[in-house]
């Protein structure tokens, strides 16, 4: 995949993610987690959505490797409203 193709793919994914209203409260992170679940599944990851409160899901995704190196990325899916 060329740099331009990667740029288009990432821009498209980010545009879709930004369209999902995850303003906290109430959050609605599960909708964003579902979008990322689908994308990561198509890229060979093993994602799982953990939802202890309705609509407030988190995403956990694993990618099998050679077992020599480990990498962890932690983020959040909700946003807070800006006070102009």
VOGULO-250472 format. One record per residue: residue number from 1; residue in three letters; chain; x, y, z of N, C-alpha, C in turn. Coordinates in steps of 0.001 Angstrom, whole numbers. Each point is the difference from the previous one (the first is absolute). Example, Ala and Ser with C-alpha at 12.3 -4.5 7.8 and 13.67 -1.06 7.14 Angstrom:
+------+--------+-------+---------+---------+---------+---------+---------+---------+---------+---------+---------+
: sero : drenza : vovex :     npx :     npy :     npz :    capx :    capy :    capz :     cpx :     cpy :     cpz :
+------+--------+-------+---------+---------+---------+---------+---------+---------+---------+---------+---------+
:    1 :    ALA :     A :   13190 :   -5690 :    7800 :    -890 :    1190 :       0 :     900 :    1200 :       0 :
:    2 :    SER :     A :    -350 :    1050 :    -720 :     820 :    1190 :      60 :    -770 :    1090 :     730 :
+------+--------+-------+---------+---------+---------+---------+---------+---------+---------+---------+---------+
This chain:
+------+--------+-------+---------+---------+---------+---------+---------+---------+---------+---------+---------+
: sero : drenza : vovex :     npx :     npy :     npz :    capx :    capy :    capz :     cpx :     cpy :     cpz :
+------+--------+-------+---------+---------+---------+---------+---------+---------+---------+---------+---------+
:    1 :    UNK :     A :     855 :   -1170 :       0 :    -855 :    1170 :       0 :     904 :    1238 :       0 :
:    2 :    UNK :     A :    -287 :     936 :    -883 :     810 :    1219 :     -98 :    -315 :     959 :    1142 :
:    3 :    UNK :     A :     876 :     968 :     195 :    -227 :    1015 :    1029 :   -1319 :     735 :    -228 :
:    4 :    UNK :     A :    -309 :     295 :   -1248 :   -1251 :     705 :    -317 :   -1215 :    -857 :     331 :
:    5 :    UNK :     A :      73 :   -1283 :    -285 :   -1104 :    -907 :     321 :    -197 :    -106 :    1510 :
:    6 :    UNK :     A :    1094 :     -75 :     729 :     -84 :     -43 :    1461 :    -608 :    1294 :     523 :
:    7 :    UNK :     A :     440 :    1119 :    -534 :    -528 :    1307 :     420 :   -1505 :      74 :    -237 :
:    8 :    UNK :     A :    -461 :    -449 :   -1167 :   -1438 :      18 :    -305 :    -775 :    -916 :     944 :
:    9 :    UNK :     A :     533 :   -1182 :     254 :    -679 :    -955 :     875 :    -124 :     546 :    1423 :
:   10 :    UNK :     A :    1086 :     548 :     522 :      -8 :     532 :    1361 :    -901 :    1229 :      93 :
:   11 :    UNK :     A :      24 :     848 :   -1012 :    -862 :    1186 :     -19 :   -1466 :    -408 :     -28 :
:   12 :    UNK :     A :    -335 :   -1018 :    -791 :   -1373 :    -495 :     -68 :    -444 :    -562 :    1352 :
:   13 :    UNK :     A :     857 :    -793 :     632 :    -328 :    -572 :    1307 :    -191 :    1103 :    1034 :
:   14 :    UNK :     A :     897 :     969 :      30 :    -116 :    1095 :     958 :   -1263 :     815 :    -250 :
:   15 :    UNK :     A :    -346 :     245 :   -1253 :   -1227 :     743 :    -327 :   -1234 :    -727 :     524 :
:   16 :    UNK :     A :     -35 :   -1313 :    -174 :   -1128 :    -790 :     505 :     -56 :      46 :    1521 :
:   17 :    UNK :     A :    1156 :     -79 :     642 :      65 :      18 :    1460 :    -458 :    1347 :     554 :
:   18 :    UNK :     A :     408 :    1086 :    -638 :    -379 :    1342 :     453 :   -1507 :     223 :    -117 :
:   19 :    UNK :     A :    -648 :    -641 :    -967 :   -1450 :     161 :    -187 :    -819 :    -628 :    1126 :
:   20 :    UNK :     A :     600 :    -874 :     774 :    -716 :    -659 :    1098 :      60 :     902 :    1226 :
:   21 :    UNK :     A :   -1165 :     380 :     507 :     -59 :     886 :    1167 :     280 :    -802 :    1265 :
:   22 :    UNK :     A :    1192 :     187 :     543 :     383 :    -679 :    1242 :     168 :    1010 :    1136 :
:   23 :    UNK :     A :    -718 :    1127 :    -112 :      82 :    1024 :    1040 :    -438 :    -586 :    1337 :
:   24 :    UNK :     A :     798 :     254 :    1021 :    -262 :    -512 :    1340 :    -407 :    1150 :     908 :
:   25 :    UNK :     A :   -1167 :     -65 :     658 :    -952 :   -1093 :     -66 :    -854 :      71 :   -1265 :
:   26 :    UNK :     A :    -598 :   -1069 :    -437 :     -76 :   -1339 :     580 :    1139 :    -914 :    -435 :
:   27 :    UNK :     A :     756 :     360 :   -1020 :    1120 :    -845 :    -433 :    -240 :    -642 :   -1348 :
:   28 :    UNK :     A :    -783 :   -1059 :     -59 :    -299 :    -721 :   -1242 :    1255 :    -594 :    -648 :
:   29 :    UNK :     A :     968 :    -393 :     817 :    1247 :    -529 :    -528 :    -170 :   -1325 :    -738 :
:   30 :    UNK :     A :   -1050 :    -745 :     296 :    -189 :   -1296 :    -652 :    -113 :     156 :   -1511 :
:   31 :    UNK :     A :    -659 :    1041 :    -473 :    -121 :     223 :   -1445 :    1379 :     189 :    -634 :
:   32 :    UNK :     A :     863 :     743 :     660 :    1363 :     197 :    -504 :     792 :   -1306 :      83 :
:   33 :    UNK :     A :    -181 :    -735 :    1081 :     688 :   -1283 :     160 :    -410 :    -974 :   -1102 :
:   34 :    UNK :     A :   -1272 :      19 :    -396 :    -480 :    -891 :   -1061 :     648 :     337 :   -1341 :
:   35 :    UNK :     A :     156 :    1290 :    -291 :     671 :     411 :   -1236 :    1442 :    -515 :      -7 :
:   36 :    UNK :     A :     712 :     216 :    1089 :    1388 :    -444 :      88 :     111 :   -1523 :      29 :
:   37 :    UNK :     A :    -980 :    -656 :     598 :     -50 :   -1469 :       7 :       1 :    -524 :   -1441 :
:   38 :    UNK :     A :    -887 :     556 :    -825 :     -99 :    -441 :   -1393 :    1307 :     240 :    -752 :
:   39 :    UNK :     A :     579 :    1182 :     192 :    1249 :     327 :    -697 :    1134 :    -924 :     445 :
:   40 :    UNK :     A :     174 :    -134 :    1299 :    1098 :    -823 :     509 :    -174 :   -1470 :    -368 :
:   41 :    UNK :     A :   -1242 :    -483 :     -22 :    -259 :   -1382 :    -432 :     486 :    -218 :   -1426 :
:   42 :    UNK :     A :    -274 :     974 :    -861 :     399 :    -122 :   -1402 :    1513 :      73 :    -180 :
:   43 :    UNK :     A :     705 :     496 :    1011 :    1459 :     118 :     -62 :     718 :   -1139 :     725 :
:   44 :    UNK :     A :    -758 :   -1013 :     450 :     612 :   -1167 :     609 :      98 :      19 :    1519 :
:   45 :    UNK :     A :    -527 :    1039 :     634 :      -7 :      66 :    1460 :   -1131 :    -858 :     553 :
:   46 :    UNK :     A :      76 :    -280 :    1280 :   -1061 :    -718 :     698 :    -613 :     964 :    1014 :
:   47 :    UNK :     A :    -985 :     798 :    -433 :    -590 :     989 :     905 :   -1128 :    -581 :     847 :
:   48 :    UNK :     A :    -249 :     673 :    1103 :   -1087 :    -377 :     900 :    -546 :    1285 :     612 :
:   49 :    UNK :     A :   -1318 :     126 :      20 :    -632 :    1153 :     638 :    -436 :    -409 :    1400 :
:   50 :    UNK :     A :     438 :     767 :     982 :    -365 :    -223 :    1400 :    -935 :    1130 :     401 :
:   51 :    UNK :     A :   -1219 :    -359 :     405 :   -1000 :    1019 :     323 :    -631 :    -328 :    1351 :
:   52 :    UNK :     A :     441 :     691 :    1035 :    -540 :    -226 :    1345 :   -1189 :     907 :     289 :
:   53 :    UNK :     A :    -108 :    1101 :    -753 :   -1132 :     924 :      90 :    -508 :     196 :   -1423 :
:   54 :    UNK :     A :   -1313 :     -98 :    -213 :    -567 :     148 :   -1343 :     517 :    1263 :    -686 :
:   55 :    UNK :     A :     515 :    -183 :   -1224 :     462 :    1121 :    -802 :    1398 :     491 :     328 :
:   56 :    UNK :     A :     618 :    -547 :    1044 :    1311 :     488 :     456 :    1087 :   -1053 :    -229 :
:   57 :    UNK :     A :     -12 :    -613 :   -1173 :     928 :   -1087 :    -285 :    1435 :     431 :    -208 :
:   58 :    UNK :     A :     892 :    -903 :     290 :    1424 :     154 :    -261 :     435 :   -1086 :    -971 :
:   59 :    UNK :     A :    1075 :     253 :    -696 :     505 :    -942 :    -994 :    1355 :    -532 :     439 :
:   60 :    UNK :     A :     140 :   -1302 :     -67 :    1264 :    -672 :     266 :     331 :    -768 :   -1271 :
:   61 :    UNK :     A :    1200 :     183 :    -528 :     369 :    -690 :   -1236 :    1395 :    -589 :     131 :
:   62 :    UNK :     A :     157 :   -1212 :    -497 :    1292 :    -688 :      31 :     411 :    -360 :   -1416 :
:   63 :    UNK :     A :    1303 :     -35 :    -208 :     563 :    -429 :   -1274 :    1099 :   -1001 :     316 :
:   64 :    UNK :     A :    -151 :   -1194 :    -512 :     998 :   -1041 :     254 :    1321 :     389 :    -662 :
:   65 :    UNK :     A :    1072 :    -218 :     722 :    1333 :     294 :    -517 :     917 :   -1183 :     216 :
:   66 :    UNK :     A :    1283 :     290 :      49 :     977 :   -1071 :     188 :     293 :    -276 :    1473 :
:   67 :    UNK :     A :    -610 :     772 :     894 :     180 :    -203 :    1425 :    1246 :     644 :     572 :
:   68 :    UNK :     A :     818 :     631 :    -823 :    1241 :     614 :     463 :    -198 :    1441 :     447 :
:   69 :    UNK :     A :    -935 :     689 :    -620 :    -216 :    1410 :     289 :   -1457 :     220 :     367 :
:   70 :    UNK :     A :    -217 :     884 :     968 :   -1369 :     347 :     379 :    -178 :    1501 :    -147 :
:   71 :    UNK :     A :   -1214 :     377 :    -331 :    -319 :    1405 :    -203 :   -1403 :     231 :     527 :
:   72 :    UNK :     A :    -192 :    1105 :     707 :   -1327 :     317 :     518 :    -320 :    1450 :    -319 :
:   73 :    UNK :     A :   -1213 :     227 :    -443 :    -490 :    1344 :    -279 :   -1273 :     183 :     800 :
:   74 :    UNK :     A :     -80 :    1087 :     733 :   -1165 :     283 :     833 :    -561 :    1347 :    -410 :
:   75 :    UNK :     A :   -1300 :      60 :    -184 :    -642 :    1247 :    -398 :   -1420 :       9 :     542 :
:   76 :    UNK :     A :    -769 :     998 :    -392 :   -1404 :      66 :     395 :    -823 :     432 :   -1201 :
:   77 :    UNK :     A :   -1288 :    -297 :      36 :    -878 :     282 :   -1133 :    -957 :    1156 :     251 :
:   78 :    UNK :     A :    -148 :     435 :    1252 :    -929 :    1091 :     271 :     709 :    1351 :     -92 :
:   79 :    UNK :     A :    -806 :    1032 :    -133 :     501 :    1378 :      -8 :    -847 :     809 :     973 :
:   80 :    UNK :     A :     511 :    1145 :     415 :    -777 :     900 :     850 :    -292 :    1261 :    -796 :
:   81 :    UNK :     A :   -1165 :     619 :     242 :    -332 :    1203 :    -759 :     950 :    1141 :     348 :
:   82 :    UNK :     A :     319 :     793 :    -999 :     836 :    1184 :     219 :    -879 :    1130 :     508 :
:   83 :    UNK :     A :     532 :     790 :     879 :    -724 :    1152 :     528 :     607 :    1249 :    -626 :
:   84 :    UNK :     A :    -668 :     524 :   -1052 :     596 :    1143 :    -727 :     153 :    1250 :     842 :
+------+--------+-------+---------+---------+---------+---------+---------+---------+---------+---------+---------+
